[in-house]
Amino acid sequence: MLDRLTSLRDRVLPASVVAWFGTRASVWWGFAVVHGYFLAWMASFFLRGDTFSDTEQYRQWATGVVPDRPGMAPITPWVYPALAQIPIHLANVFGPSLYLLGWFLLITALNAWALVVLLSGPRRTTGVAPAWWWMFFLVFMGYLSFARVEGVVAPIVLVGLLAAVRRPVLAAALLSVATWIKVWPAAVIAPIIIASRDRLKVLATGVAITALVAVGLWSTGNLSHIADFMLQQGERGMQLEATFSTPWVWLSVFGIAGSHIADNVAINSSEVYGPGASVAAWLMQPLFLLVIVGGAAILIWALRRGAEREELFLEGALLMTAAFIVFNKVGSPQFMIWLAPVVIAGLTHDWDRWKVPGALLMVIAMTTFVIYPLFYTPLIHAHPVMAAVLTLRNVLLVVLLVWSIRRTLDLGRSATPRVEDAPAPVV
């Protein structure tokens, strides 16, 4: 199939055009086109003084306006880790009416920085195709990337992953900062700690960043908020889009046993209700912990067997990040952005090994685009076609997780055993 597509490409496109797309300059033109499109689209909002999606909440926080929600506690910016305050307030540089423009330009600058790193040094050639993959991913996920905190964190995580082999301390610092903006980069840090020869330096860097965050909060009188992001989620049930919510989505489609989809107004979330849904919500946390411990055990085993370190922490990062999504009772569409930096770094390391997760994640991005922003309302109303789209997306997430587990096991099975580099046993 790939040979046929290559042959078709060669017949349709002149060799000079194909060669141009393999240059760094072409990627920057692609970057300009994609970001220019989203700037024009966002302009339809910010030129009227409006925002889009979650940026309205961010604007309220940046301007100190917390809307009154009768009978409910207000959602505060501390629903995110402490360093999320920085981008939320930076985006207000042009004032409240142009908040969306400030947010967009902040993410564009971070994306440009990550692209510079991706296309520099030893990646001048190997980074071109992954960079194009990223641009196509943004075409589908940009409506979320440019409107959620994930868009700030993703390029930081990408740079951290690209630096992890040669500059592990820098990588640890970047990934720790990213974790203090949004929690999910912790899924990337854990495999690096396991696979790196400099794991003690990585750990020490993470601890140092955390200490600096604590000191900063103490100096501003906000130390009491340091753990709020773990406490302000409310009593969540199974969110509509979560992977394990899929059975209740179909029960709601067919109206079986009173199953339905409804808003949890306390946290502004659409959730599924029906027989066993509350039990499933309760089980998600222990299941998640079991999978994370199991994933760490596989990584340690593969390392002891002699697995190649860079491939191991990349496969481990994919495994852990996919587990963060699959075994999560929250399933917001922006979660798909979490996977992109890992896949881009993997494609840069070895395109052939990573083309399968690259293809899977691109289809996941396409189906997520159909879900949000295109047809989210029909999904909330249990439309069977949208339930099928959501089911396909969730099945692909499970396939991606299974692929990452199998690849990590294969790394261990095919490696030459070694002892000297293995982590010291825990006493």
N, C-alpha and C positions, 0 to 999 in steps of 0.2 A: 504493500500500500504506500509506504513512504517513498519507495523507488518510483512508483507511478506519479506521485505528487511532485517529486523532484524533476522527473522528465517533463511533466506538464509545465512546471515553472520555467524550465530551460527553453521550452518552445514559445511561451508567452512573453517572457521578459528577456530583453537583450542581456548579454553577459556583462556589459558595462553597468547596467542598472543593478544587476545582482551584486556586482562587486562594490558598487557605491553603498548599498545597504549593509555591507560588511565593514564600513568605516565608522570611526567615532563621530565624525562630522554628521553623518546621517542620523545617528542616535540623537544628537543635539537638536537637529531639525525636527525629529519626531517628538522630542521633549517639548519644543516650542509649540508644535501643533496641538498636542494633547493638552498642555497647560493653557494655551491660548483659548482653546475651545471651552474649557471649564471656567476660565476668567470671563469669557463672553456670557456664558450661561449664568454664572453667579452675578454678573452685572445686572441681569434682569431683576435681581433682588436688592442688591446693595445700592443701586442708583435710586431706589425708592425708599432707602433707609431701612429695608427689611433684612432679615437673616434667613437662613435655610436650615431646617432640621435642628440638630442639637446646638448649633451656634446661637440660637435664641437664648437657650438656657445659659450658655457661657457668657453672653452679653449681659444678662441680668446679674450674674455673679460679679463680672468685672466692674459693673456700675453700682454695685451694692443694692440692687433692686431684687428682693426676694418676694415673688408674688404671694398674696394671701391665699391659702388653701384651707378653707373652713373645715375644721374637724380633723385636719391632718398636719403633721409636722412638715415644715418646709424642707425641700430638697436643697442642701447646701453644697458649695463646691468641695467640701471635705468628703463627699461621696467618692472622690478620687484621692489617690495618695497625694502627699503634700506638694510635690514639685509640679503637679498639674496646675497649680496657681500661676506659675510663671508664664506658660503660653496663653492661658486664659486672660491674663491681664496685659500681656504684650500685644495681643490682637486688638486692644482698644486704643492703640497709638494714634489712630486717625479720628477717634471719637466714636460714640455709640452708633451714629447713623451709618458709618462705614466700617462697622465691626467685622462684617463678613469679608470685606476686602482685606482688612488686616490679617484675619485668620487665614485666608487663601494665600496671601503673600508669604506669611510665615511658613506654611507647609511647602510652598513652591521653593523657597530658599533652602529648606532642609532637604527636599528632593534633589535639588541641584547639587548640594554638597555631597549627598550620597552617590549621585551619578559621577561626579568628579572622582571620587574614591574608587568607584566600580571600574572606571575606564583608565585608571592610572597604574603606573608601575608594571608589575608582571601581568596585570589583567588588561593591558592595552588592547590585546586581541581577544582573549578568552571572555572578556566582559561585554563585548559588543552584542552577541546574541542574547545573553541574559538581560541586558539592558532593553533590548527590543521587546523581550517577553514582558518586562515590567511595564513598558509603555502600553502594550495591549491590555495588560491586566488593569491598568488605570482607566482605560476606556470604559470598562464595565464597572469598576469599583470606585471611580473617582467621585461619584455622587456621595459616597460615604467617606472616602479618604479625605476629601476637602471639607467635611462637615463634622468630623468626630475627632476625639483626642487620638484615636488610632493613627490618623494621618500624621500627627506630630511624632509619635513613637516609632512608627515603622522605619523611616530612614535612619534613625539613630540606631535601631537594632541591626539594620543591614550593615552599617559601617562597623559596628561592634563585631559582627560575625566575620566580616572581611579582615578585621585586624586580629582575630583571636589566635591565629597560629604564630605570627611573628611578633605581635605586641599584646600579649595576654593581659597585662595590667591596664593598658588603654582600653581594651575590649571590656574588661570587668568594670572599669569606671563608667563607660558609656552605657553598658547594659544595666548597671545599678541605677544610674540616673533615669534610664528609661523605665525601670521597674517602679521608681518613685513617682513616675507620671501616670502609669497604668500598670497594673500588677502582672499582666501576662508575660513580659520578658523574663520573669523568673523561670519560665519553662525553658528558656534558652541558656540561662546561666548554669543550671544544674548539670547538663551534659558537658559543658566546658570545664566545670570543676572536676568532674569525673575523669575526663579524657586528657586534660592538660598536665604537662610535666610541672607546670608552675602553679598547681592548684592552691598552694598555701598563699602565694601572692594574690591570686584571684580572690580567694576568700577574704584576705586582709583588706584588699581594695574595696570589696563590697561592704565590709564592716565599717571602713573609714567613711565611705559615702553616706552610709546610714547614720553614723555619728554626726557628720556635718549637717545632715538634714535635721536631726534632733536638736543640735545646737542652734540652728537657724530658727526653728520653731520656738525654742525656749526664749531666744533673744527677742522675738516678736510677740511673746505672750500667747503663743498658740500650741504649746507642747501638748496640751490636753487633747488636741485634734489628731495626734500622730497616728492613732489606730482607728479613726472614724470610718475610713474607707472599708473596714471589715465589719462595721457595726451598722451602717446606714442603709443597708440594702433592704431592710424590712423583712416581713415574712413572705418570702417568695414561694410561689408554687412552680409548676412546670411551665416555663414560657413556651408560647406557641411554636417558635421555630427551633427549639432545642431538639437535638437528635432523638432523645428518648421520649419526646412528646408525640412522635409520629403516630403510634397506635391510637392515641386519644384524638388526634386530628381527624383520623378516618372514622372513629366512633362518632365524632361531632358531625362529619359529613353526612353520615347515615342516621344521625339522631338516635343512637342506640343507648339505652339505659340512662337517659338524661344527660349524656355527655354534651358539652358545649364549649365554645370559646368566648371568653369575656375579659373585660379590662379589670386589672387590679389597680384601682384608682390611686391607692396609697403610694405606689411606686411607678405609675404611668406605664404599665406593662400589660400586654395581652397574654393570657394564660389559658391552659386547657383544664377542664374540669370533667370529672367522670369517675367511675369505679376504679379505685387503686391509684389515682393520680397523686393524691397527697402522700401515699406510701412511696411512690416512685420519687417524689421530690425529696423525701427524707433519706432515701437510699443513695441519692446521687453523691453526697459527700463521702460516705465510706467507700463507695465504688471508685470514686475519683482517687482517693488516697491509696487504695489497693493497686490501681493501675500505675500510679506514679512510682510507688515503691517497687512494683514489678518491673517497670521500665528502667529504673535505676539499677536494679539487680542484673538485668540483661546487659546494660552498658558496662557494668563492672566486670561481668563474666567475659564479654567480648574483648575488653581491654586486656584482661589477664591472658586471654588466648593469643594476644598479639595483633589485634585489629589496628589498622592504620588510623592514627589519632584524628586527623582532620575530618576524614570521612565519618569516623565514629561520632564526633560531637555534632556534625551536621545531621546525620541520620537520627541521633538522639534528640537533637533540637526539634526535628520534624515529629518524632514520636511523641515527645512531651507536649509540644504545642497542639498537635492533633488531639491528644488525650484531654488537654485543657478544654477543647471545644466539644468533643464527643461526649465526655462524661461531665457535662455542665448543664444544670437545670435552666440556665439562661442561654439563649441561642440567638442573640442579636446579629443582624446581617453583617455589621462591621467586624465581627469576629474573624471573618474570612481573611481580612487584611493581616491578621497575625501570622498567617502562614507564608505570606509573600516574601518577606526578607529571607526566611530560611530556604525557600525554593530558589530564589535568585542566587544566594550564596552557593547552594548546591549545584546549580547549573553552571556557575562560574568555575567551580572546582572540577566538575566532570559532567559535561553535557550529556553524554550517553547514559551514564548511571541515573541521571536525574530527569531525563525527558519524560518518564512515566508520571512522577508526581507533578511535573510541570504541566503536562497535558490534563491531568486530573484537576489540578487547581484552577486551570483556565476554564474548564467546563463548570466547576463549582462557582467561579466568578460570574459566568454567563447566567447560570440559573439563579444566583443570588440577585443579579440585576433585574431579572424578570420578577422576582419576589418583591424587591425594593430597589428603586422607587416605582416600578411600573404598576404592579398589580397587588399591592399590599392589602388594599381594602377588600377585594374579593377573597383573599386568603383569610382575613379576619372573619368573614362571613361564611367560611367553610365551603368555598367553591371547590368542586371536585377536581377541576383542571389544575387549580393552584395547589391543591393538596398533593396532586401527583408531582408537580414541579418541586415542591418542598421535599417530598419523599425522595425524589431522584437526588437532590442536593445532599440530603442527609445520608443516603446510601453511599454516595461518593466520598463523603467525609469518613465514613467507616472503612471504606476500601483504602483510602489514603492512610489511615491509622494502621490497618493490617499490613499494607505494603511496607510501612516504615518499620514495623516490628519484624517482619520477615527479612528485610534487608539488613537490619541490625544483627539478627541471628546469623544470617549468612556471612556477615563480616567476621563474626567469631568463629564459625565453623571452618572458613577457608583460610584463616590466619595461621601464621607460624607461632606456636606458643612461646611466650617469653616470661621471665620471672623478674628481671631486674627493674623494669619500668612499672610493674604492677603496683597499685596503691597498697600502702601498708595496712595490714589487718587491723580492724578496730579492737582495741583492748578494753 
